[in-house]
């Protein structure tokens, strides 16, 4: 379990440092990566392409691990994420990643799930819900 957590922390650290320090060693050759808002990358080389290209458009400001959950072949990690794109857009949200491990200890599947941190109680003023009149977040 410690080795799995080290791999995940290394992945997050790469984003914070904008430095590929071993993507092809962390992910299996045929890995599948699904972002919370829809994009999907197939293969370690495509994941590396996305990582390299993304950093031409923005900076990850925070990616903090809250906790890990392990089974024999999977890990779920709960986290907080914040980034700023070069157009000035700042996004922050909580999320989880579901990770499946290959027999040789690499990430072979990773799917992200996001959760808006700007929460509210729609029943604060009574039994009739009052929802905000805003577009939902993309995740």
Order of alpha helices (4+ residues) and beta strands (2+ residues): alpha-alpha-beta-beta-alpha-beta-beta-beta-beta
